[in-house]
Amino acid sequence: MSSIRFAPWAGTVALASAVAGAALLSAERQTTSPILPLAHPGARWGHAMAWDSARDRVVLFGGAASTTAMLADTWVWDGQAWTRIEVEGPSPRAYAAATYDSARGRVVLHGGRDEQRRPLDDTWEWDGGTWHRQTAEGPAARDHHALAYDAARRVSVLFGGYDGGAVRADTWEWDGRAWHPAATEGPPPRAAFAMSYDPERRSTMLYGGLWLGGLYADVWSWNGTRWQVLTEPYAHPTLDHHAATYDPARRAVLFFGGKDYRSTARNELIELRGDDFVTLPADGPPPRYNTAIVYDSRRGQHVVFGGRIRQGDTFLAYDDLWTWNGRDWQQRTP
């Protein structure tokens, strides 16, 4: 049986805490000082984030500053401070997919949504100092999809997403030179799910998401040959717009944040243990979705930045950074 627990009061308590001190900002009213540059990324959601192990840096790109303003800035976090990298690269976008290719030392980024809500189909790579647009043809334009790097086979795995008219269920792999269609059967069409590679299973793990007619709560694994469903479709609580990462100390994939079937934002950190879920006890970031989490292998901690929550008709965006060392959460910025 699943040991996950949803407390109906958790969002109210955490939201009050956030308003008190966790830099919860109204994205619609957010402004940037014309005098002093920001010392850290501004409040946003739907941004792309990856851990660059060759340079011991978290790399962050883009996201949404409001429902109509997309960003195109590049930042790195070195464990102590944020630094903005003044460099040209991908156009403004949110809901892009990103992962880190450790064999080639490149962050791979695909797709997303522009300010006109149009899905994008371009592929970019970040080498630590420059963005490079890749010319190889590949997956159709989409957003709310996911990328995960399969270290055993040295390919970046892409699945699903929303193409502006339909939710997709195609699987692609990027080897650094070309995109290759990888599967014709697998998870049903979905977007806003979470995906991470699990070296213990030697498989890419996928959980949850949504489609135009409902929500998912199933877990799937991709071993490079076939997709395998590990749980029944509703064996676990539904979750969408959450984030995923791998914890080498726990030897398990972790999921953070997202929304449940009531569209309530969550702040649980959930471990996929075998084919079951366990909620890890921790007092950390307030509830949010459209956030990002990566594992900092240099310092042995997970890094969470940004995200949003809906309050009435207004979206509220975060600009806080938190770290989790396996025991305790710590808010690092702002």
C-alpha positions in Angstrom: 0.0 0.0 0.0 1.1 3.5 -0.7 2.3 5.5 2.4 1.8 8.9 0.8 -0.4 11.2 2.8 -2.1 14.4 1.8 -2.9 16.8 4.6 -5.8 19.1 3.7 -4.5 21.9 5.8 -0.9 21.8 4.7 -1.3 24.3 1.8 -2.9 26.9 4.1 -0.2 26.8 6.7 2.7 26.8 4.2 1.1 29.6 2.2 0.9 31.8 5.3 4.5 31.0 6.0 5.4 31.9 2.4 3.7 35.3 2.6 5.5 36.0 5.8 9.0 35.3 4.5 9.6 33.2 1.5 9.5 35.8 -1.3 6.0 35.0 -2.7 5.5 37.6 -5.4 2.5 38.4 -7.7 3.8 37.6 -11.2 1.3 39.9 -12.8 2.7 42.9 -10.8 6.3 41.9 -10.7 8.8 44.6 -11.8 12.6 44.8 -12.0 14.6 47.7 -10.5 15.9 50.0 -13.3 18.8 50.9 -11.1 20.2 47.8 -9.5 20.3 44.4 -11.4 18.8 41.4 -9.6 21.3 39.4 -7.6 19.4 36.2 -8.3 16.8 35.1 -10.8 13.4 36.9 -10.5 10.2 35.1 -9.6 9.2 32.6 -12.3 7.7 29.3 -13.1 8.0 26.8 -15.9 11.8 27.3 -16.1 14.4 24.7 -17.3 17.1 23.6 -14.8 19.9 21.1 -14.9 23.0 20.1 -12.8 26.2 20.7 -14.8 28.5 18.1 -13.1 31.6 19.1 -15.2 31.5 22.6 -13.8 29.7 22.0 -10.5 26.9 24.4 -11.3 23.1 24.5 -11.5 22.1 25.9 -14.8 18.8 27.7 -15.1 17.1 29.1 -18.3 14.0 31.1 -19.0 10.5 30.4 -17.6 7.4 32.6 -17.2 7.4 35.9 -15.2 3.7 36.3 -15.8 1.0 34.6 -17.9 2.2 36.6 -20.9 5.9 37.4 -20.3 8.4 34.7 -21.1 12.1 34.9 -20.1 15.3 34.1 -22.0 17.9 34.6 -19.2 20.7 32.2 -18.3 21.8 31.8 -14.6 24.2 29.5 -12.7 24.2 28.7 -9.0 27.6 27.6 -7.6 26.3 26.6 -4.2 26.8 30.0 -2.7 25.5 32.6 -5.1 23.6 33.1 -8.4 25.4 34.6 -11.4 23.7 35.8 -14.6 25.5 34.8 -17.8 25.1 37.5 -20.4 24.9 35.4 -23.5 22.6 34.9 -26.5 20.7 31.7 -26.7 17.2 30.3 -27.0 14.3 32.7 -27.5 12.0 33.6 -24.5 10.0 30.5 -23.4 8.5 28.5 -20.6 7.7 24.8 -20.1 10.8 23.7 -22.1 12.4 20.3 -21.3 16.1 20.1 -20.2 18.6 17.5 -19.0 22.4 17.2 -18.6 24.4 15.0 -20.9 27.3 14.0 -18.6 29.3 12.1 -21.3 29.5 15.3 -23.5 29.3 17.9 -20.7 26.3 19.6 -22.3 22.9 20.8 -21.0 20.3 19.7 -23.6 17.1 21.9 -24.0 14.2 21.2 -26.3 11.0 23.1 -27.1 8.8 25.1 -24.8 6.1 27.7 -25.3 6.6 31.3 -26.5 4.7 34.4 -25.4 2.0 33.8 -28.0 1.4 30.4 -26.4 2.9 28.7 -29.5 4.8 25.4 -28.9 8.5 25.4 -30.1 10.5 22.6 -31.7 14.1 23.8 -31.5 17.0 22.0 -29.7 19.8 23.8 -27.9 22.9 22.8 -26.0 24.8 24.7 -23.3 28.6 24.0 -23.1 29.2 26.1 -19.9 29.7 29.4 -21.7 27.7 29.4 -24.9 24.3 28.2 -26.2 24.5 26.2 -29.5 21.4 25.7 -31.6 21.3 22.2 -33.1 20.1 21.9 -36.7 19.1 18.2 -36.7 15.4 17.6 -37.3 13.5 15.9 -34.5 10.4 15.9 -32.3 7.5 18.1 -33.3 6.9 21.4 -31.5 5.7 20.9 -27.9 5.7 22.1 -24.3 5.1 20.5 -20.9 7.2 17.5 -22.0 10.3 16.0 -20.2 13.9 15.0 -20.9 16.0 12.6 -18.9 19.6 11.5 -19.6 20.2 7.8 -19.8 23.8 7.5 -18.6 24.2 3.8 -19.5 23.3 4.3 -23.1 24.5 8.0 -23.4 21.3 9.4 -24.9 18.8 12.0 -23.7 15.2 10.5 -23.6 12.2 12.7 -24.5 8.6 11.8 -24.0 5.1 13.4 -24.5 4.0 17.0 -24.1 1.4 19.3 -25.6 1.7 20.4 -29.2 -0.9 23.2 -29.1 -3.8 20.9 -30.2 -3.2 17.5 -28.8 -1.3 15.7 -26.1 1.5 13.4 -27.4 2.8 10.0 -26.5 5.9 9.7 -28.6 9.4 8.7 -27.4 12.6 10.2 -28.9 16.3 9.9 -28.1 19.1 12.5 -28.7 22.6 11.2 -29.1 24.3 14.6 -29.5 24.1 14.4 -33.3 20.6 13.4 -34.3 17.2 12.7 -32.9 15.8 9.1 -33.2 12.2 7.9 -32.8 12.5 5.3 -30.0 9.1 3.7 -29.3 5.7 3.3 -30.8 4.1 1.9 -27.7 4.2 3.1 -24.1 2.5 5.4 -21.7 -0.8 7.0 -22.9 -0.6 10.6 -24.2 0.2 13.1 -21.4 1.8 16.4 -20.5 3.0 18.1 -17.2 4.4 14.8 -15.9 7.8 14.2 -14.3 10.7 12.0 -15.4 14.2 11.1 -14.2 16.8 8.4 -14.9 17.4 5.8 -12.3 20.8 4.2 -12.6 19.9 1.4 -10.2 17.1 0.2 -12.5 19.0 1.4 -15.6 15.7 2.9 -16.7 14.1 6.3 -17.2 11.2 6.6 -14.7 8.0 8.5 -15.4 5.2 9.4 -13.1 1.8 11.2 -13.3 0.8 14.0 -15.6 -2.4 14.9 -17.4 -4.2 14.8 -20.7 -7.1 16.8 -22.1 -9.6 14.5 -20.4 -8.1 13.7 -17.0 -5.2 13.0 -14.7 -2.7 10.1 -14.3 -1.2 8.5 -11.3 0.8 5.6 -13.0 4.5 4.9 -13.0 6.4 3.7 -16.1 9.9 2.8 -16.9 11.9 2.9 -20.2 14.9 0.7 -20.5 15.8 1.7 -24.1 13.9 -1.1 -25.6 10.4 -0.9 -24.2 8.2 0.9 -21.8 6.8 -1.0 -18.8 4.0 0.1 -16.5 4.9 -0.6 -12.9 1.6 0.3 -11.3 -2.1 0.4 -12.1 -3.3 3.7 -13.5 -4.7 4.9 -10.2 -2.7 2.9 -7.7 -1.2 6.2 -6.4 -2.5 9.7 -6.0 -2.7 11.8 -9.2 -0.1 14.5 -9.6 0.8 16.9 -12.3 3.2 19.8 -12.9 5.6 18.2 -10.4 9.4 17.8 -10.7 11.7 14.8 -10.5 15.4 14.0 -9.6 17.5 11.1 -8.6 19.0 10.7 -5.2 22.2 8.6 -5.3 22.4 8.3 -1.5 18.9 6.9 -1.2 19.3 5.2 -4.6 15.8 6.3 -5.6 14.0 8.8 -7.8 12.4 11.7 -5.8 9.4 13.8 -6.8 8.6 17.2 -5.5 5.7 19.7 -5.6 3.0 19.6 -8.2 -0.8 19.6 -8.0 -3.2 16.9 -6.8 -6.6 16.0 -8.3 -8.2 19.0 -6.4 -5.7 21.4 -8.1 -4.1 21.9 -4.7 -0.4 22.7 -4.8 1.8 20.3 -2.9 5.1 20.6 -1.1 5.8 16.9 -0.3 9.1 15.2 -1.2 8.1 11.7 -2.3 10.5 8.8 -2.8 9.7 6.0 -5.4 10.7 3.0 -3.3 10.4 -0.1 -5.4 7.0 0.5 -7.1 5.5 2.3 -4.1 5.7 5.9 -2.8 7.0 7.0 0.6 6.6 10.6 1.7 9.8 11.9 3.3 9.4 13.8 6.6 10.7 17.3 6.1 9.7 20.9 6.8 10.7 22.8 3.7 9.5 24.9 0.8 5.8 26.0 0.7 3.5 24.4 -1.8 4.2 25.0 -5.5 4.0 23.6 -9.0 5.8 24.3 -12.3 9.0 24.3 -10.2 12.4 22.5 -10.8 14.6 20.3 -8.7 18.1 19.0 -9.4 20.8 17.0 -7.5 24.0 18.9 -6.7 26.5 16.0 -6.7 29.4 18.2 -5.5 27.7 19.1 -2.2 25.4 16.1 -1.9 22.1 18.0 -1.8 19.0 18.7 -3.9 18.3 22.2 -5.1 14.8 23.6 -5.7 14.1 27.0 -7.3 10.9 28.9 -8.1 7.5 27.7 -9.1 4.0 29.1 -8.7 0.8 28.8 -6.8 -2.7 30.0 -7.7 -4.6 32.2 -5.3 -8.1 33.0 -6.6 -7.6 34.4 -10.1 -4.0 35.4 -9.5 -0.9 33.4 -10.1 1.8 34.0 -7.4 5.4 33.2 -8.3 8.4 32.3 -6.1 12.0 33.4 -6.4 13.4 31.4 -3.5 16.1 28.7 -3.6 16.0 25.8 -1.2 18.5 22.9 -0.6 17.8 19.5 1.0 20.7 17.4 2.3 18.7 14.3 2.9 17.6 15.4 6.4 16.8 19.1 6.5 15.6 21.8 4.2 17.4 25.2 4.1 16.3 28.3 2.4 19.3 29.9 0.7 18.0 32.9 -1.3 16.7 35.5 -1.4 
